[in-house]
Amino acid sequence: MTNFDYLKKEKDFDSFVDIAIVAEKTYKIDVSTCIINCRRALEAGIKWMYSVDADLDVPYQDNLHTLMNTRAFKSIMDDDIWKRIEFIRRYGNEAVHTSTTKTANIAKICLRNLFYFTDFIAYCYGNNYEEREFDESLLEQEEVAPVKVVPDVDLEALIAENKSLKEELSSRRVQQQETYVSKPLDLSEFKTRKLYIDAMLMDAGWVEGKDWINEVELDGMPNKSEVGYADYVLYDDMNIPLAVIEAKRSCKDPAVGRQQAKLYADLLEKKYKRRPVIFITNGFETRIIDNDYPERRVSSIYSKRDLEKYFNLRRTKSHLNYIAINKNIAGRYYQEAAVRAVCEAFDKGNRRKALLVMATGSGKTRTVIS
């Protein structure tokens, strides 16, 4: 018996339920296989949604990342559930592409997150929903029967198969989704919260123990022990810090850790003669302080290549005060003034974008080209 057996009552769910059942049955056999099958079940479930929901148009690619990130899908999906399935995607990718050992706790969280995703589907698209909770004790059962091999789902074939269901299930989802109550994420424990941040780092290509070190001890902190521990430090190939990451609880604004992260960056700069970039994150919202532009929100922690490129660009950066304007392109006095104003905003004002408002016929295109 598994946490997903009840979904077998709904014949419409057959395309993804069997893979979810296999995922749970492989938990006691091999956790990496369990995580991979959680990802497979997730992809099958999302493809099923695209096959039956009129509001979901298949994007230019039908891989999992693209399907998850369309505007239509994210508008349907509850925010907490989207965070849950992003965890599955990241660790599933990691399990497929690397041989690093995964913990049973990661597999357990993947299964729990998959359960709440399928629960959302059952509530919104199912006929006879029954509320239930994830039963962790079922994971400890010893599997005696052979595990079934379930093929991957073909989206085009699934769309053709479920064509007759689209109108009915789309209408049902619109009606039933209004009363759906989300199961909020509980990341009060540091170990669990860390897994979500680790997933973000792995997705960006960082390797723990190689260019990503946890709990780095730093001397010189303004406290009684004069010692602090940076949650994460990211290094380049010369073992010089590229970035320091301050991890905060998901229920707190990540900006709360700003001052502490700046103190860590000060100590690292003093030791290595280069100030690292600062990231402040709770695993979902990430902010960056790059010492050039104002603190801002970013989609994720940068990859090593992106950070190395950033530092290389800083070394070759020059001021915009003395740029030459091609007057053969923009020779009018107000066009030159506009170019100078933009350069000043970028150079002295540390702005990342500028807006020029110019009258029709005044040469906007030429101004931008110059």
C-alpha positions as CSV (number, residue, x, y, z in Angstrom):
1,M,0.0,0.0,0.0
2,T,1.2,3.5,-0.8
3,N,0.1,7.1,-0.3
4,F,-1.0,7.2,-4.0
5,D,-3.1,4.1,-4.2
6,Y,-6.4,6.0,-3.6
7,L,-5.9,7.8,-7.0
8,K,-6.4,4.6,-8.8
9,K,-10.1,5.1,-8.2
10,E,-10.1,7.8,-10.8
11,K,-9.5,6.1,-14.1
12,D,-8.6,9.5,-15.7
13,F,-5.4,9.6,-13.6
14,D,-3.9,6.4,-14.8
15,S,-1.2,8.0,-16.9
16,F,0.7,9.4,-13.8
17,V,-0.5,7.4,-10.8
18,D,1.4,4.3,-11.6
19,I,4.7,6.2,-11.8
20,A,3.9,7.9,-8.4
21,I,3.3,4.4,-6.9
22,V,6.6,3.1,-8.3
23,A,8.4,6.2,-6.8
24,E,7.1,5.3,-3.3
25,K,7.8,1.6,-3.7
26,T,11.4,2.3,-4.6
27,Y,12.0,4.4,-1.5
28,K,13.3,1.4,0.6
29,I,15.2,0.0,-2.4
30,D,17.2,3.0,-3.6
31,V,16.6,6.7,-2.7
32,S,18.1,8.0,-6.0
33,T,15.7,5.9,-8.0
34,C,12.8,7.1,-5.8
35,I,13.8,10.7,-6.5
36,I,14.0,10.1,-10.2
37,N,10.6,8.5,-10.3
38,C,9.2,11.4,-8.3
39,R,10.4,13.7,-11.1
40,R,8.9,11.3,-13.7
41,A,5.6,11.2,-11.9
42,L,5.6,15.0,-11.6
43,E,6.3,15.4,-15.3
44,A,3.6,12.9,-16.2
45,G,1.1,14.7,-13.9
46,I,1.8,18.1,-15.5
47,K,1.6,16.7,-19.0
48,W,-1.8,15.2,-18.0
49,M,-2.9,18.6,-16.9
50,Y,-1.9,20.1,-20.3
51,S,-3.9,17.3,-22.0
52,V,-7.2,18.0,-20.2
53,D,-7.2,21.7,-19.3
54,A,-8.3,24.2,-22.0
55,D,-6.4,27.0,-20.3
56,L,-3.1,25.3,-20.8
57,D,-1.5,25.6,-24.2
58,V,1.5,23.5,-24.9
59,P,4.6,25.8,-25.2
60,Y,7.4,25.7,-27.8
61,Q,9.1,22.9,-25.8
62,D,7.4,20.1,-23.8
63,N,10.2,19.5,-21.2
64,L,9.4,19.7,-17.6
65,H,11.0,23.1,-16.9
66,T,9.2,24.8,-19.7
67,L,5.8,23.3,-18.9
68,M,6.1,24.3,-15.2
69,N,7.1,27.9,-16.0
70,T,4.4,29.0,-18.5
71,R,2.3,31.9,-17.2
72,A,-0.9,29.9,-17.6
73,F,0.4,27.0,-15.5
74,K,1.7,29.2,-12.7
75,S,-1.6,31.0,-12.6
76,I,-3.4,27.8,-12.0
77,M,-0.9,26.3,-9.6
78,D,-1.0,27.3,-5.9
79,D,2.3,29.1,-5.0
80,D,3.2,26.7,-2.2
81,I,2.7,23.7,-4.5
82,W,4.7,25.2,-7.2
83,K,7.6,25.6,-4.7
84,R,7.1,21.9,-3.8
85,I,7.3,20.7,-7.4
86,E,10.3,22.9,-8.2
87,F,12.1,21.0,-5.3
88,I,11.3,17.7,-7.0
89,R,12.5,19.0,-10.4
90,R,15.8,20.2,-9.1
91,Y,16.6,17.1,-7.0
92,G,15.3,14.8,-9.8
93,N,17.7,16.5,-12.3
94,E,20.5,16.1,-9.9
95,A,19.8,12.4,-9.3
96,V,19.7,11.8,-13.1
97,H,22.9,13.6,-14.0
98,T,25.2,12.9,-11.0
99,S,26.2,9.9,-9.0
100,T,26.3,11.8,-5.6
101,T,24.6,10.0,-2.8
102,K,21.2,11.3,-1.9
103,T,19.8,11.1,1.6
104,A,16.5,9.4,2.5
105,N,15.3,12.7,3.9
106,I,15.5,14.3,0.4
107,A,13.5,11.3,-1.1
108,K,11.0,11.6,1.7
109,I,10.4,15.3,1.0
110,C,10.1,14.6,-2.7
111,L,7.4,12.0,-2.1
112,R,5.6,14.3,0.3
113,N,5.7,17.2,-2.2
114,L,4.5,14.9,-5.0
115,F,1.7,13.8,-2.7
116,Y,0.4,17.4,-2.3
117,F,0.8,18.0,-6.0
118,T,-1.4,15.0,-6.8
119,D,-3.8,16.0,-4.0
120,F,-4.2,19.3,-5.8
121,I,-5.0,17.5,-9.1
122,A,-7.4,15.2,-7.3
123,Y,-9.2,18.1,-5.7
124,C,-9.5,20.2,-8.8
125,Y,-10.0,17.6,-11.5
126,G,-11.4,14.6,-9.6
127,N,-14.9,13.4,-9.1
128,N,-14.9,12.1,-5.6
129,Y,-12.2,13.9,-3.6
130,E,-11.5,12.7,-0.1
131,E,-9.2,14.8,2.1
132,R,-6.1,12.9,3.5
133,E,-2.6,13.6,4.8
134,F,0.7,12.1,3.7
135,D,1.4,9.0,5.8
136,E,5.1,8.7,6.4
137,S,4.8,5.3,8.1
138,L,3.8,3.7,4.7
139,L,7.3,4.4,3.5
140,E,8.8,1.9,6.0
141,Q,6.9,-1.1,4.5
142,E,9.2,-3.7,3.0
143,E,8.2,-4.2,-0.7
144,V,7.9,-7.9,-1.5
145,A,6.2,-7.7,-5.0
146,P,8.4,-6.8,-8.0
147,V,8.2,-3.1,-8.9
148,K,6.3,-2.4,-12.1
149,V,8.2,-0.7,-15.0
150,V,6.1,2.2,-16.2
151,P,7.0,4.0,-19.5
152,D,7.3,7.7,-19.8
153,V,4.3,9.7,-21.0
154,D,4.0,11.0,-24.6
155,L,2.3,14.4,-24.5
156,E,0.9,14.3,-28.0
157,A,-0.6,10.9,-27.5
158,L,-2.0,12.0,-24.2
159,I,-3.6,15.1,-25.7
160,A,-5.3,12.9,-28.4
161,E,-6.4,10.4,-25.8
162,N,-8.0,13.0,-23.5
163,K,-9.5,15.3,-26.1
164,S,-13.0,14.3,-25.2
165,L,-12.4,15.1,-21.5
166,K,-11.0,18.6,-22.0
167,E,-14.2,20.6,-21.7
168,E,-15.6,18.7,-18.8
169,L,-12.4,18.7,-16.7
170,S,-11.5,22.3,-17.5
171,S,-14.9,23.4,-16.2
172,R,-14.6,21.2,-13.1
173,R,-11.1,22.7,-12.3
174,V,-12.4,26.3,-12.6
175,Q,-15.3,25.5,-10.3
176,Q,-13.5,23.4,-7.7
177,Q,-10.2,25.3,-7.5
178,E,-11.9,28.2,-5.8
179,T,-12.4,26.3,-2.6
180,Y,-9.0,24.5,-2.6
181,V,-7.1,25.1,0.7
182,S,-3.3,25.0,0.3
183,K,-1.1,22.9,2.6
184,P,1.6,25.4,3.6
185,L,5.3,24.5,3.5
186,D,6.8,23.9,6.9
187,L,10.5,25.0,6.8
188,S,10.9,25.8,10.4
189,E,13.7,23.2,10.7
190,F,17.1,24.4,9.4
191,K,17.9,21.0,7.9
192,T,14.8,21.0,5.8
193,R,15.1,24.7,4.8
194,K,18.7,24.1,3.8
195,L,17.6,21.4,1.3
196,Y,15.7,24.0,-0.6
197,I,18.7,26.3,-0.8
198,D,20.9,23.4,-1.7
199,A,18.6,22.5,-4.6
200,M,18.9,26.1,-5.9
201,L,22.7,25.8,-5.8
202,M,22.8,22.4,-7.5
203,D,20.5,23.7,-10.2
204,A,23.0,26.5,-10.9
205,G,25.8,23.9,-11.2
206,W,27.6,24.4,-7.9
207,V,29.3,21.3,-6.3
208,E,29.2,20.9,-2.6
209,G,32.6,20.4,-1.1
210,K,34.4,21.6,-4.2
211,D,33.3,25.2,-5.0
212,W,30.6,25.5,-2.4
213,I,31.4,25.2,1.3
214,N,28.9,25.3,4.1
215,E,29.4,26.9,7.5
216,V,32.7,28.7,6.8
217,E,34.3,30.0,10.0
218,L,35.3,33.6,9.9
219,D,37.4,35.4,12.6
220,G,36.9,39.0,13.5
221,M,33.2,39.2,13.9
222,P,31.9,41.9,16.3
223,N,30.6,39.5,18.9
224,K,31.9,38.0,22.2
225,S,33.6,35.0,20.6
226,E,34.8,37.2,17.6
227,V,33.9,34.2,15.4
228,G,31.1,33.9,12.9
229,Y,29.9,31.2,10.5
230,A,28.8,32.1,6.9
231,D,26.0,29.8,5.9
232,Y,27.5,29.3,2.4
233,V,30.6,30.6,0.6
234,L,31.1,30.0,-3.2
235,Y,34.6,29.8,-4.6
236,D,36.3,30.2,-8.0
237,D,38.9,27.7,-9.2
238,M,41.7,29.7,-7.4
239,N,39.8,29.1,-4.1
240,I,39.0,32.8,-3.8
241,P,35.4,33.6,-2.7
242,L,33.0,34.7,-5.5
243,A,29.9,35.0,-3.2
244,V,28.7,34.7,0.3
245,I,25.1,33.4,1.0
246,E,23.1,34.2,4.0
247,A,20.2,31.8,4.5
248,K,17.1,32.9,6.3
249,R,13.8,31.3,7.3
250,S,11.3,31.1,4.5
251,C,8.7,32.9,6.7
252,K,11.1,35.9,7.1
253,D,12.0,38.6,4.6
254,P,15.4,37.6,3.3
255,A,16.5,41.2,3.6
256,V,16.7,40.6,7.4
257,G,20.1,39.0,7.0
258,R,21.6,41.9,5.1
259,Q,23.8,43.3,7.8
260,Q,25.2,40.0,8.9
261,A,26.0,39.1,5.3
262,K,27.8,42.4,4.8
263,L,29.9,41.7,7.9
264,Y,30.9,38.3,6.4
265,A,31.7,40.0,3.1
266,D,33.9,42.5,4.9
267,L,35.9,39.8,6.5
268,L,36.3,37.8,3.3
269,E,37.4,41.0,1.4
270,K,40.0,41.7,4.1
271,K,41.4,38.2,3.8
272,Y,41.3,37.7,0.0
273,K,41.6,41.3,-1.2
274,R,38.4,41.0,-3.2
275,R,34.9,41.6,-2.1
276,P,32.5,38.8,-2.8
277,V,28.9,39.2,-4.1
278,I,26.3,38.8,-1.4
279,F,23.1,36.7,-1.8
280,I,20.4,36.7,0.8
281,T,17.9,33.9,0.3
282,N,15.2,31.8,2.1
283,G,15.2,29.2,-0.7
284,F,12.5,30.9,-2.7
285,E,13.1,34.6,-2.8
286,T,16.7,35.7,-3.4
287,R,18.3,39.2,-3.3
288,I,21.7,40.3,-4.5
289,I,24.1,43.0,-3.3
290,D,26.8,43.2,-5.9
291,N,28.6,46.4,-4.8
292,D,27.7,48.1,-8.1
293,Y,24.0,48.5,-8.2
294,P,21.3,48.9,-5.5
295,E,20.2,45.7,-3.7
296,R,17.6,43.9,-5.9
297,R,15.7,40.7,-6.3
298,V,17.0,38.1,-8.7
299,S,15.4,34.8,-9.9
300,S,18.1,32.6,-8.4
301,I,21.7,32.4,-7.2
302,Y,24.2,32.9,-10.1
303,S,26.2,30.1,-11.6
304,K,30.0,30.0,-11.3
305,R,30.4,31.1,-14.9
306,D,28.1,34.1,-14.4
307,L,30.0,35.2,-11.2
308,E,33.4,34.9,-12.9
309,K,32.1,36.8,-15.9
310,Y,30.8,39.5,-13.5
311,F,34.3,39.9,-11.8
312,N,36.0,39.9,-15.2
313,L,33.7,42.7,-16.4
314,R,34.4,44.7,-13.3
315,R,38.1,44.6,-14.0
316,T,37.7,45.9,-17.5
317,K,34.9,48.4,-16.7
318,S,35.6,52.0,-17.7
319,H,33.7,55.3,-17.0
320,L,31.2,56.6,-19.5
321,N,32.2,60.2,-19.1
322,Y,34.4,60.3,-22.1
323,I,32.5,58.2,-24.7
324,A,32.6,59.5,-28.2
325,I,29.2,60.1,-29.8
326,N,29.0,59.6,-33.5
327,K,27.5,62.9,-34.7
328,N,26.9,61.4,-38.2
329,I,24.2,59.3,-36.5
330,A,23.0,61.6,-33.8
331,G,24.3,65.1,-34.4
332,R,21.5,67.2,-33.0
333,Y,22.3,68.9,-29.6
334,Y,19.4,67.4,-27.8
335,Q,20.3,63.9,-29.0
336,E,23.8,64.3,-27.7
337,A,22.3,65.6,-24.4
338,A,20.1,62.5,-24.2
339,V,23.0,60.2,-24.7
340,R,25.1,62.0,-22.0
341,A,22.2,61.9,-19.5
342,V,21.8,58.1,-20.0
343,C,25.5,57.6,-19.5
344,E,25.5,59.6,-16.4
345,A,22.5,57.6,-15.0
346,F,24.4,54.4,-15.6
347,D,27.8,55.6,-14.5
348,K,27.2,57.9,-11.5
349,G,23.6,57.0,-10.6
350,N,24.3,53.2,-10.6
351,R,21.1,52.7,-12.5
352,R,20.5,49.6,-14.6
353,K,18.0,51.0,-17.0
354,A,16.9,54.4,-18.4
355,L,13.8,55.8,-20.2
356,L,14.1,58.5,-22.9
357,V,10.9,60.4,-23.7
358,M,11.3,62.2,-27.1
359,A,8.8,63.7,-29.5
360,T,7.8,62.1,-32.8
361,G,10.4,62.9,-35.5
362,S,13.1,63.9,-33.0
363,G,15.3,60.9,-33.9
364,K,14.8,58.4,-31.1
365,T,16.2,55.5,-33.1
366,R,19.3,57.4,-34.1
367,T,19.8,58.5,-30.5
368,V,19.6,54.9,-29.2
369,I,22.0,53.6,-32.0
370,S,24.6,56.2,-31.3
